[in-house]
Amino acid sequence: MKTGTIEVDETLHGFMKELNEAQLLTRDDLTNIPKNGAYVFYQNNTPMYVGISGKDRMKTRIQEHSRPSSDNSTAPFAFNMAKKEAIKRNLSIQEERRNLEKDPEFSKLFLQAKKEVSQMKVKVVEIEDPNFRALFEIYAVLVLNTTEFNSFETH
């Protein structure tokens, strides 16, 4: 594998080109997607959230974002959407994530956000190398400007 700066740049640009050219899929149309790589949720053709998955579980990982039973660690996109909505409604979000999930008002917002994610389309790109997957996630967040819901701040 190439590891020079120019080669890394070219590789990331190549993955972005593949992603941009990929077909928009529905949550129910993930049968033939790669097992490892990056995915982007789209709402009205606008990129909203970038994620990555390894360990041969990309389909499962994408679906976890919208399962009613998923928690903040398996549905972080929906969780961040719910936090944004809570702020609009002047609800406090200062609690720890697990405590927020137990709050009845926040819980409703989180469930609604997961339902909204389930209606979004997704694009995927295969990336086998875990280091390039990690680099590509950050790269794609910046290029696609999904920083509203993607954050690399620890919580």
BAFI-3210 file (N, C-alpha, C; in Angstrom, 3 decimals, decimal comma, padded with zeros to 6 digits):
// residues 155
n [1|2|3|4|5|6|7|8|9|10|11|12|13|14|15|16|17|18|19|20|21|22|23|24|25|26|27|28|29|30|31|32|33|34|35|36|37|38|39|40|41|42|43|44|45|46|47|48|49|50|51|52|53|54|55|56|57|58|59|60|61|62|63|64|65|66|67|68|69|70|71|72|73|74|75|76|77|78|79|80|81|82|83|84|85|86|87|88|89|90|91|92|93|94|95|96|97|98|99|100|101|102|103|104|105|106|107|108|109|110|111|112|113|114|115|116|117|118|119|120|121|122|123|124|125|126|127|128|129|130|131|132|133|134|135|136|137|138|139|140|141|142|143|144|145|146|147|148|149|150|151|152|153|154|155]
n.u [000,841|000,494|002,014|002,857|002,428|001,232|000,168|-001,651|-003,424|-004,358|-005,605|-007,675|-009,111|-009,887|-011,613|-013,609|-014,540|-015,625|-017,651|-019,249|-020,186|-021,687|-024,741|-027,779|-029,229|-031,940|-032,842|-033,855|-032,694|-030,099|-028,745|-026,578|-024,326|-020,932|-018,970|-017,349|-016,435|-017,269|-020,148|-022,784|-025,439|-028,216|-030,442|-033,003|-031,221|-029,043|-026,016|-025,870|-024,732|-021,773|-020,428|-018,478|-017,670|-016,399|-015,232|-016,858|-019,581|-021,194|-023,846|-025,479|-024,557|-025,415|-028,183|-028,534|-028,537|-031,138|-032,824|-035,481|-034,748|-032,099|-029,370|-027,662|-025,031|-025,146|-026,781|-025,774|-026,110|-028,911|-029,245|-027,820|-029,399|-031,747|-030,831|-030,364|-032,981|-034,081|-032,754|-033,848|-036,374|-035,947|-035,184|-033,293|-030,101|-027,987|-027,398|-025,730|-025,259|-026,560|-028,385|-029,918|-031,268|-033,110|-034,848|-038,181|-039,218|-036,991|-036,494|-038,677|-038,084|-035,702|-036,545|-038,220|-036,289|-034,767|-036,646|-036,861|-034,271|-034,452|-035,868|-034,179|-031,855|-028,933|-025,452|-022,710|-019,255|-016,678|-014,096|-011,456|-009,108|-008,491|-007,232|-007,368|-010,140|-010,749|-009,382|-010,747|-013,337|-013,166|-012,165|-014,299|-016,391|-015,538|-015,305|-017,902|-019,309|-020,717|-020,714|-022,618|-023,933|-021,976|-019,372|-016,194|-015,576|-014,998|-017,308]
n.v [-001,176|002,231|004,957|007,563|011,179|012,308|010,015|009,216|011,390|011,088|008,606|009,108|011,048|009,434|007,591|009,402|010,204|007,763|007,472|009,750|009,038|006,849|004,978|006,184|004,596|002,875|002,158|-000,396|-001,562|-002,752|-005,025|-005,833|-004,371|-003,312|-005,046|-003,664|-000,278|003,105|005,138|007,354|009,251|010,690|013,404|014,580|014,694|015,905|015,617|014,349|012,926|011,166|007,950|005,084|001,611|-001,474|-004,849|-006,489|-005,623|-003,615|-003,286|-003,956|-002,003|000,393|000,032|-000,008|002,654|003,505|001,846|001,316|000,310|001,005|002,607|005,601|005,071|003,359|004,642|007,316|009,466|009,938|010,500|012,899|014,459|014,507|015,890|018,406|019,146|019,180|021,353|023,408|023,385|024,343|022,519|020,978|019,641|018,840|016,614|013,389|011,210|008,641|009,194|011,197|009,716|008,399|010,342|011,258|013,205|013,732|011,155|010,665|012,461|011,350|008,838|009,687|010,886|008,653|007,368|009,214|009,034|006,463|006,857|008,113|008,240|006,420|006,364|004,296|003,346|001,106|000,402|-001,217|-001,087|-000,342|001,976|003,812|003,946|005,281|007,733|008,564|008,984|011,358|013,086|012,997|014,069|016,715|017,507|017,024|018,564|017,837|018,546|019,434|017,278|015,353|014,833|014,895|015,270|014,132|012,380]
n.w [000,000|-000,737|000,960|000,924|001,047|-001,283|-002,464|-000,493|-000,554|-003,213|-003,005|-001,132|-002,565|-004,688|-003,412|-002,697|-005,192|-006,092|-004,163|-004,680|-007,193|-006,652|-006,341|-004,924|-002,230|-000,592|002,831|002,811|000,646|000,670|000,008|-001,724|-000,931|-000,128|002,410|004,133|004,771|003,935|004,595|003,649|004,790|003,172|002,818|000,955|-001,242|-000,035|001,649|004,940|007,080|007,829|008,088|009,149|008,667|009,723|010,077|008,564|008,589|007,405|006,336|008,551|010,313|009,107|009,256|012,014|012,755|012,585|013,967|016,225|018,732|019,053|020,765|021,973|021,237|019,074|017,331|016,673|014,886|014,732|017,426|017,677|016,005|017,503|019,757|018,629|017,961|020,522|021,646|020,091|021,178|023,648|025,615|028,169|027,555|029,004|030,476|030,898|028,096|028,356|030,368|029,205|027,283|028,869|029,604|029,227|027,364|025,723|024,823|023,119|021,058|020,151|019,234|017,144|015,516|014,759|013,217|011,160|010,075|009,069|006,765|005,082|002,314|001,276|000,455|-000,421|-000,119|-000,813|001,404|002,369|003,950|007,297|008,286|006,172|006,039|008,440|008,030|005,746|006,689|008,261|006,300|004,405|005,936|006,156|003,428|002,441|004,146|006,573|009,188|010,959|012,102|012,351|014,549|016,006|018,521|021,767|023,913]
ca.u [000,000|001,240|001,817|003,315|001,381|000,527|-000,602|-002,785|-004,367|-004,983|-006,488|-008,875|-009,871|-010,486|-012,776|-014,662|-015,104|-016,490|-018,819|-020,099|-020,785|-022,488|-026,200|-028,499|-029,961|-032,829|-032,476|-034,302|-032,032|-028,673|-028,339|-025,302|-023,326|-019,695|-019,015|-016,554|-016,254|-017,889|-021,512|-023,262|-026,885|-028,656|-031,825|-033,266|-029,961|-028,037|-025,327|-026,192|-023,928|-020,800|-020,015|-017,654|-017,913|-015,488|-015,627|-017,860|-020,945|-021,698|-025,311|-025,998|-024,211|-026,321|-029,519|-028,554|-028,798|-032,565|-033,613|-036,083|-034,060|-030,712|-029,086|-026,841|-023,773|-025,395|-027,522|-025,296|-026,669|-030,258|-029,087|-027,448|-030,583|-032,656|-030,253|-030,616|-034,412|-034,283|-032,268|-034,880|-037,529|-035,445|-035,033|-031,916|-029,387|-026,742|-027,210|-024,951|-026,041|-027,453|-029,470|-030,801|-032,114|-034,157|-035,779|-039,319|-039,313|-035,877|-036,683|-039,599|-037,338|-034,721|-037,295|-038,632|-035,094|-034,429|-037,620|-036,463|-033,076|-034,866|-036,422|-033,116|-031,119|-027,536|-024,448|-021,616|-018,025|-015,891|-012,751|-011,037|-008,052|-009,089|-006,629|-007,972|-011,543|-010,758|-009,014|-011,800|-014,490|-012,904|-012,056|-015,636|-017,150|-015,126|-015,628|-019,362|-019,828|-021,728|-020,290|-023,771|-024,271|-020,746|-018,433|-015,163|-015,400|-015,350|-018,493]
ca.v [000,000|003,484|005,736|008,941|012,201|012,420|008,793|009,261|012,347|010,487|007,529|009,719|011,649|008,316|007,114|010,426|010,108|006,568|007,775|010,695|008,346|005,719|005,080|006,391|003,391|002,968|001,271|-001,745|-001,984|-002,815|-006,419|-006,041|-003,362|-003,888|-005,402|-002,690|000,969|004,331|005,378|008,720|009,426|011,858|013,839|015,455|014,756|016,646|014,749|014,728|012,237|010,199|006,925|004,007|000,314|-002,569|-006,151|-007,101|-005,380|-002,312|-003,289|-003,910|-000,705|001,400|-000,196|000,325|004,088|003,827|000,868|001,895|-000,176|001,485|003,649|006,704|004,593|002,703|005,587|008,658|010,467|010,253|011,116|014,300|015,130|014,716|016,969|019,672|019,443|019,515|022,735|024,279|023,389|024,822|021,431|020,823|018,455|018,837|015,300|012,406|010,603|007,555|009,797|011,877|008,694|008,026|011,464|010,972|014,149|013,493|009,827|010,821|013,123|010,384|007,850|010,360|011,072|007,347|007,134|010,099|008,436|005,273|007,289|008,723|007,402|006,243|005,971|003,569|003,109|000,058|000,747|-002,356|-000,736|000,395|003,303|004,679|004,173|006,325|008,989|008,972|009,500|012,763|013,769|013,129|015,011|018,074|017,767|017,033|019,543|017,220|018,837|019,691|016,048|014,602|015,514|014,015|015,635|013,009|012,665]
ca.w [000,000|-000,794|002,178|000,778|001,127|-002,568|-002,653|000,442|-001,137|-004,397|-002,560|-000,546|-003,684|-005,430|-002,655|-002,784|-006,548|-006,071|-003,340|-005,419|-008,339|-006,163|-006,392|-003,670|-001,856|000,557|003,939|002,474|-000,594|001,006|-000,163|-002,410|-000,600|000,409|003,822|004,880|004,047|004,436|004,133|003,863|004,757|002,398|002,939|-000,198|-001,990|000,717|002,612|006,313|008,084|007,315|009,040|008,612|009,269|009,419|010,626|007,681|009,077|006,964|006,234|009,923|010,906|008,533|009,793|013,441|012,926|012,598|014,725|017,429|019,934|019,105|021,744|021,479|020,666|017,791|016,491|017,036|013,985|015,237|018,742|017,447|015,470|018,645|020,578|017,931|018,127|021,937|021,823|019,497|022,092|024,945|026,574|028,624|027,074|029,766|031,101|030,169|027,019|028,819|031,151|028,258|026,657|029,825|029,733|028,345|026,244|024,801|024,248|021,983|019,981|019,656|018,455|015,914|014,686|014,181|012,148|010,062|009,460|008,326|005,481|004,278|001,373|001,667|-000,526|000,213|-000,865|-000,172|001,859|003,185|004,901|008,416|008,424|005,160|006,441|009,469|007,379|004,812|007,424|008,582|005,005|003,820|006,766|005,792|002,018|002,263|005,105|007,438|010,561|011,828|012,819|012,608|015,431|016,513|019,925|022,632|024,730]
c.u [000,888|000,974|002,350|002,152|000,572|-000,347|-001,812|-003,850|-005,103|-005,965|-007,778|-009,740|-010,569|-011,714|-013,932|-015,335|-016,052|-017,773|-019,778|-020,818|-021,687|-023,976|-026,753|-029,366|-030,908|-032,349|-032,828|-033,605|-030,518|-028,074|-026,928|-024,242|-022,054|-019,822|-018,294|-016,435|-016,875|-019,285|-021,877|-024,773|-027,198|-030,118|-032,058|-031,986|-028,869|-027,349|-025,521|-025,229|-023,035|-020,462|-019,132|-018,001|-016,883|-016,078|-016,793|-019,293|-021,539|-023,227|-025,945|-025,763|-025,141|-027,712|-029,620|-028,893|-030,281|-033,428|-034,206|-035,342|-032,627|-030,544|-028,144|-025,531|-023,968|-026,191|-027,078|-025,846|-028,044|-030,183|-028,737|-028,598|-031,551|-032,140|-030,516|-032,072|-034,714|-033,848|-033,292|-036,078|-037,147|-035,421|-033,562|-031,311|-028,052|-026,454|-026,248|-025,861|-027,025|-028,608|-030,443|-031,765|-033,277|-035,185|-036,931|-039,432|-038,205|-036,031|-037,611|-038,899|-036,340|-035,398|-037,746|-037,442|-034,672|-035,385|-037,264|-035,237|-033,467|-035,420|-035,364|-032,500|-029,664|-026,691|-023,332|-020,415|-017,221|-014,498|-012,325|-010,038|-008,620|-008,496|-007,201|-009,446|-011,614|-010,410|-010,134|-013,009|-014,306|-012,852|-013,445|-016,507|-016,818|-015,516|-017,132|-020,060|-020,987|-021,424|-021,450|-024,105|-023,066|-019,851|-017,422|-014,746|-015,774|-016,531|-018,517]
c.v [001,242|004,302|007,148|009,908|012,283|011,190|008,745|010,207|011,736|009,387|008,097|010,360|010,557|007,758|008,115|010,392|008,902|006,829|008,697|010,034|007,188|006,028|005,350|005,162|003,683|001,986|-000,180|-002,327|-002,080|-004,199|-006,581|-004,996|-004,041|-004,179|-004,393|-001,406|002,150|004,456|006,820|008,708|010,733|012,131|014,864|015,749|015,579|015,691|015,265|014,145|011,211|009,220|005,906|002,711|-000,688|-003,864|-006,770|-006,852|-004,046|-002,279|-003,163|-002,537|000,387|001,253|000,144|001,794|004,415|002,794|001,529|001,495|000,352|002,597|004,694|006,234|003,899|003,584|007,023|009,767|010,900|010,933|012,592|015,104|015,455|015,834|018,327|020,092|019,838|020,950|023,726|024,434|023,846|023,749|021,334|019,537|018,312|017,492|014,443|011,729|009,545|008,098|010,548|010,885|008,281|009,132|011,261|011,920|013,912|012,155|009,867|011,452|012,162|009,328|008,445|010,544|009,753|007,005|007,979|009,536|007,227|005,617|007,899|007,713|007,373|005,894|005,276|003,491|002,063|000,586|-000,356|-001,965|000,105|001,792|004,270|004,930|005,325|007,683|009,493|009,531|010,990|013,596|014,029|014,094|016,442|018,425|017,907|017,988|018,977|017,483|019,174|018,477|015,144|015,444|014,505|014,425|014,417|013,389|011,805]
c.w [000,000|000,461|002,084|000,771|-000,154|-002,784|-001,721|-000,098|-002,323|-004,006|-001,983|-001,625|-004,494|-004,732|-002,738|-004,154|-006,621|-005,295|-004,091|-006,582|-007,923|-006,237|-004,992|-003,405|-000,704|001,621|003,621|001,249|-000,394|000,785|-000,717|-002,094|-000,086|001,906|004,701|004,080|004,751|003,854|004,459|003,764|004,043|002,682|001,839|-000,976|-001,313|001,687|004,032|007,342|007,403|008,429|008,351|009,323|008,789|009,940|009,867|008,109|008,622|006,885|007,618|010,538|010,401|009,150|011,278|013,685|013,044|013,324|015,965|018,707|020,065|020,130|021,145|020,847|019,321|016,831|016,798|016,145|014,484|016,601|018,596|016,844|016,604|019,546|019,933|018,097|019,571|022,224|021,262|020,432|023,503|026,019|026,952|028,066|027,805|030,447|030,281|029,159|027,524|029,653|030,247|027,625|027,557|030,023|028,755|027,148|025,224|024,099|023,034|020,794|019,333|018,788|017,121|014,969|014,034|013,041|010,918|009,335|008,615|006,943|004,558|003,329|001,815|000,446|000,232|-000,724|-000,098|000,151|002,816|004,262|006,045|008,614|007,403|005,450|007,437|008,874|006,487|005,539|007,721|007,306|004,426|004,618|006,360|004,357|001,814|003,224|005,932|008,913|011,500|012,678|013,062|013,507|015,936|017,922|020,764|023,505|025,953]
res [m|k|t|g|t|i|e|v|d|e|t|l|h|g|f|m|k|e|l|n|e|a|q|l|l|t|r|d|d|l|t|n|i|p|k|n|g|a|y|v|f|y|q|n|n|t|p|m|y|v|g|i|s|g|k|d|r|m|k|t|r|i|q|e|h|s|r|p|s|s|d|n|s|t|a|p|f|a|f|n|m|a|k|k|e|a|i|k|r|n|l|s|i|q|e|e|r|r|n|l|e|k|d|p|e|f|s|k|l|f|l|q|a|k|k|e|v|s|q|m|k|v|k|v|v|e|i|e|d|p|n|f|r|a|l|f|e|i|y|a|v|l|v|l|n|t|t|e|f|n|s|f|e|t|h]
***
